[in-house]
Amino acid sequence: MPDLSLAENMALRNYGSPPLHRGILLDRAAMARQAEGFVCEFRVKASELGARKATLSGRNVQQAVLACELSHPVRS
């Protein structure tokens, strides 16, 4: 989603599960920690975690998507 931040986009796959979801609220600090880990591990270059996905280069958008998809277990 181009209008969401990098951290929000990286949370789309698991926002309803702990540690990102606490009661009825999202844990923004946990979202930031998760995104930070993905950015480091997959070498996504962004000015900040709050940067909109639309501002990333094509390569970095692809790396962000791969980070999300490869970092979560496959659903069967």
C-alpha positions as CSV (number, residue, x, y, z in Angstrom):
1,M,0.0,0.0,0.0
2,P,1.9,3.1,-1.2
3,D,0.4,5.5,1.3
4,L,1.3,3.5,4.3
5,S,4.6,3.9,6.1
6,L,7.3,1.3,5.6
7,A,6.7,0.0,9.1
8,E,3.0,-0.2,8.5
9,N,3.5,-2.1,5.2
10,M,5.8,-4.5,6.9
11,A,3.1,-5.2,9.5
12,L,0.3,-6.0,7.1
13,R,1.0,-9.7,7.1
14,N,0.9,-10.2,10.9
15,Y,-0.8,-7.1,12.4
16,G,-3.5,-9.2,14.1
17,S,-1.0,-11.5,16.0
18,P,1.3,-10.9,19.0
19,P,3.5,-9.1,19.5
20,L,2.0,-6.5,17.1
21,H,-1.5,-6.9,18.4
22,R,-2.2,-6.2,22.0
23,G,-5.8,-6.4,23.0
24,I,-7.7,-4.2,20.6
25,L,-4.7,-2.0,19.9
26,L,-1.7,-2.2,17.7
27,D,1.7,-1.9,19.4
28,R,3.4,0.7,17.3
29,A,6.8,0.1,19.1
30,A,6.6,-3.6,18.2
31,M,5.8,-2.6,14.6
32,A,8.9,-0.4,14.5
33,R,11.1,-3.1,16.0
34,Q,9.9,-5.6,13.5
35,A,10.4,-3.2,10.6
36,E,13.9,-2.3,11.9
37,G,14.8,-6.0,11.9
38,F,13.5,-6.5,8.3
39,V,15.3,-3.4,7.1
40,C,18.6,-4.5,8.5
41,E,18.3,-8.2,7.5
42,F,17.1,-7.5,3.9
43,R,19.1,-4.2,3.4
44,V,16.1,-2.0,2.6
45,K,17.3,1.5,2.1
46,A,14.8,4.1,3.4
47,S,15.2,7.5,5.0
48,E,13.2,6.3,8.0
49,L,10.7,3.7,9.0
50,G,8.0,6.3,8.8
51,A,8.8,6.9,5.1
52,R,5.9,6.1,2.7
53,K,6.4,3.1,0.6
54,A,5.7,5.2,-2.5
55,T,8.9,7.1,-1.8
56,L,11.2,4.0,-2.1
57,S,13.0,2.9,-5.2
58,G,11.6,-0.1,-7.1
59,R,14.5,-2.3,-5.7
60,N,13.8,-1.3,-2.1
61,V,10.0,-1.9,-2.5
62,Q,10.8,-5.4,-3.8
63,Q,13.2,-6.0,-0.9
64,A,10.5,-4.8,1.6
65,V,8.0,-7.1,0.1
66,L,10.4,-10.0,0.2
67,A,11.3,-9.3,3.8
68,C,7.6,-9.5,4.8
69,E,6.9,-12.7,2.8
70,L,10.1,-14.6,3.7
71,S,10.0,-13.7,7.4
72,H,6.7,-15.3,8.2
73,P,5.7,-19.0,8.2
74,V,3.9,-20.3,5.2
75,R,0.2,-20.8,5.8
76,S,-1.3,-24.1,4.8
